[in-house]
Structures are given as structure tokens and as C-alpha cells.
Amino acid sequence: MLKASENPPVIWPENGSVRLFEGLWWVAHTKSRNEKALARQLVRHHISYFLPMAHKINRHKGRILRSFLPLFSGYLFFCGTEKDRINVLQTNRVANLIEVKDQQKLLDELYQIEQAFYAGANLIPQKYIKTGQLCRVKAGPLCGLEGQVLRDKKISRLVLQIDMLGQSASVEIDNDLIEVVEK
């Protein structure tokens, strides 16, 4: 298990934003458990990427094990040129590259995940939801984020989706902080 300091940065270049990256977005479907290793190689090649990760805590034989795992298991988002795409393929850590047809839509979705991450929200992987009410956060550090709301007992969660992957993540949200989006 890696120490916290040995994990690659969630976003490269660090202190950047997915909105500032130049080039075309691609989604690397990595070989099993290769997301972090690929991220480290992209840093060495100076290729911009976004690898959202979440803290996971497990208990094993009375010990608490903490890990930092990719939010979307098996996927890493990167932005660059055709040369960068070829460099990513040559790492031998990618099973498939997914071409992004709607660049702006993916960028908007990634930006929401990035905002939640930087706001310190506890993102967890969530089942993808196709139907449901679209809502917007109207106050607090997550203000402006849009997603569908799930209710589990007394807890509401805002689901942030990456449509092209068919995956999503969610964050706990107070019902008083959300409003329905009229389309």
C-alpha cells in the first residue's frame, strides 16, 4: 500500500484546473489497477491529466487501513495532442482509449467533479442514474454544482455524472441547499 505522499497528484499540472488544459480530451481505460502508475508516467511526459480519487477506509484484523483510490476505477482523463495520445498508448498501461465526441460536455462534467474535490467534499463512487430530478446547489462551498439527487433513508446525495463512462460519484448534501433545475 502506498503512503499518502507516494500517490500521484489528482490533477497535473498541480494547482491547475481542467478548464485550463489545452488540447483534446481522451479517456484512458487502463489495464487493471494501473491508473496511478499511468498518472505517474504522464507526469514524466508532461501530459495534463485528471484522476479523481477518494479516500477509502477498511478494517482488517483490528487494524485501520486507509487508501486513496480512483473514483472511477479503470479510467484516467487526459488532455493533449496527437503526440500525447501516442505517448499514452506506448506506456503499455492502457487497454483502450475512448475518443470524446462532445469535448465541452465532458469538460463541464469533469469541472464539477474537480470543484467538489477542491471543496473538500467526501466523494464516493455511486451507481449511474439515468432518470431523476436534476438539481442545483444554491449555497455553500458546492454552490453551482448540478446533478441528480438520491435519497437514502434520511440522507440526500447529489450525484455528479460522467455520461460517456456511464459512471458517477456522489456527495452528501443538505436538502435545504438544493433547488430543482427547470429545463
C-alpha positions in Angstrom: 0.0 0.0 0.0 1.3 3.4 -0.9 1.9 6.2 1.6 -0.1 9.3 1.1 2.9 11.1 -0.3 3.6 8.4 -2.8 0.3 8.8 -4.6 0.3 10.8 -7.9 -1.4 14.2 -7.9 -5.1 14.1 -8.7 -4.6 16.8 -11.3 -1.5 17.5 -13.4 -0.1 20.1 -13.6 -0.8 20.5 -9.9 -2.7 23.6 -8.8 -4.2 23.8 -12.3 -7.7 23.3 -13.4 -9.2 21.0 -16.1 -10.6 24.2 -17.6 -7.1 25.5 -18.3 -5.8 22.4 -20.1 -5.1 22.7 -23.9 -5.7 20.1 -26.5 -8.3 17.3 -26.9 -9.7 15.3 -24.1 -9.3 11.5 -24.1 -10.3 8.8 -21.7 -7.8 6.1 -21.0 -9.4 2.8 -20.0 -6.4 1.4 -18.1 -5.4 -2.2 -17.6 -6.4 -3.5 -14.2 -5.1 -1.4 -11.2 -2.9 0.8 -13.5 -4.5 4.2 -13.0 -1.9 5.6 -10.6 1.1 4.1 -12.4 -0.2 5.7 -15.7 -0.6 9.0 -13.9 3.0 9.0 -12.7 4.1 8.3 -16.3 2.0 11.1 -17.6 3.7 13.5 -15.2 7.1 12.4 -16.6 5.9 13.1 -20.1 4.3 16.4 -19.1 0.8 15.3 -20.2 -2.1 17.0 -18.5 -4.5 14.7 -16.7 -7.3 14.4 -14.2 -7.5 11.3 -11.9 -10.2 12.0 -9.3 -9.5 9.9 -6.2 -11.4 9.2 -3.0 -10.3 8.1 0.5 -11.3 4.6 1.5 -11.1 3.2 5.0 -11.1 -0.6 5.6 -10.8 -2.5 8.8 -8.7 -5.7 8.7 -7.9 -7.8 11.8 -8.4 -4.9 14.1 -6.2 -2.5 12.0 -7.5 0.5 10.1 -6.2 0.7 6.6 -6.5 4.0 4.7 -6.1 4.2 1.0 -6.6 6.7 -1.8 -8.4 5.0 -4.7 -9.5 6.2 -8.2 -13.1 7.5 -8.1 -13.8 5.9 -11.5 -12.0 2.6 -11.3 -10.1 1.8 -14.5 -10.3 5.3 -16.0 -8.0 8.3 -16.3 -8.8 11.5 -18.2 -6.1 13.3 -20.1 -5.8 16.2 -22.4 -3.2 16.8 -25.1 -2.1 16.5 -28.7 -2.0 13.5 -31.1 1.7 13.0 -29.9 0.5 12.9 -26.3 -2.2 10.3 -27.3 0.5 8.1 -28.8 2.8 8.5 -25.8 -0.1 7.3 -23.6 -0.6 4.3 -25.7 3.1 3.4 -25.6 3.0 3.2 -21.8 1.6 -0.3 -22.0 -0.8 0.6 -19.2 -3.8 1.3 -21.4 -6.4 -1.3 -22.5 -8.3 1.1 -24.7 -8.6 4.8 -25.5 -12.1 6.3 -25.6 -12.5 9.2 -28.0 -14.5 12.1 -26.6 -17.1 13.2 -29.1 -18.6 16.1 -27.0 -15.4 17.8 -25.6 -17.4 20.6 -23.8 -19.8 18.3 -22.1 -17.0 16.1 -20.7 -15.1 19.2 -19.6 -18.2 20.6 -17.8 -18.7 17.2 -16.0 -15.1 16.9 -15.0 -15.1 20.5 -13.8 -18.0 19.7 -11.4 -16.0 16.7 -10.0 -13.0 18.9 -9.7 -14.9 21.7 -7.8 -16.4 19.1 -5.4 -12.9 17.6 -4.8 -11.3 21.1 -4.1 -14.2 22.0 -1.8 -13.2 19.0 0.4 -16.4 17.1 -0.4 -16.3 13.4 0.5 -16.9 11.9 -2.9 -17.8 8.2 -3.2 -18.4 6.0 -6.2 -22.1 5.9 -7.0 -24.3 3.8 -9.3 -25.1 5.8 -12.5 -28.6 7.2 -12.6 -30.2 7.9 -16.0 -33.5 9.2 -14.8 -34.4 11.6 -11.9 -34.7 15.2 -10.9 -31.9 17.5 -11.9 -31.0 19.8 -9.1 -28.5 22.7 -8.5 -26.7 23.5 -5.2 -27.8 27.1 -4.3 -25.4 27.8 -1.4 -22.3 26.7 0.4 -18.9 25.5 -1.0 -20.6 23.4 -3.7 -22.7 26.3 -4.9 -23.5 25.9 -8.7 -22.9 22.2 -9.0 -25.7 20.4 -10.8 -26.7 16.7 -10.5 -29.4 14.3 -9.7 -30.5 13.8 -6.1 -30.6 10.4 -4.5 -32.3 9.9 -1.1 -31.2 7.0 1.1 -33.2 7.0 4.4 -32.7 10.5 5.7 -29.6 11.3 3.8 -29.6 13.1 0.4 -26.7 12.8 -2.0 -26.0 14.9 -5.1 -24.9 12.6 -8.0 -22.3 14.0 -10.3 -22.2 12.0 -13.6 -19.7 11.3 -16.3 -22.2 10.3 -19.0 -19.7 8.9 -21.6 -18.3 6.4 -19.0 -21.7 5.5 -17.5 -20.3 6.2 -14.1 -20.9 8.8 -11.4 -19.9 9.9 -7.9 -22.0 11.4 -5.2 -21.6 13.8 -2.3 -23.8 14.2 0.8 -25.9 17.3 0.6 -28.5 19.1 2.8 -31.9 19.3 1.2 -32.1 23.0 2.1 -29.1 23.7 -0.2 -30.6 22.4 -3.4 -33.2 23.6 -5.9 -34.8 21.9 -8.9 -33.4 22.9 -12.3 -36.1 23.7 -14.8 -35.1 22.7 -18.3 
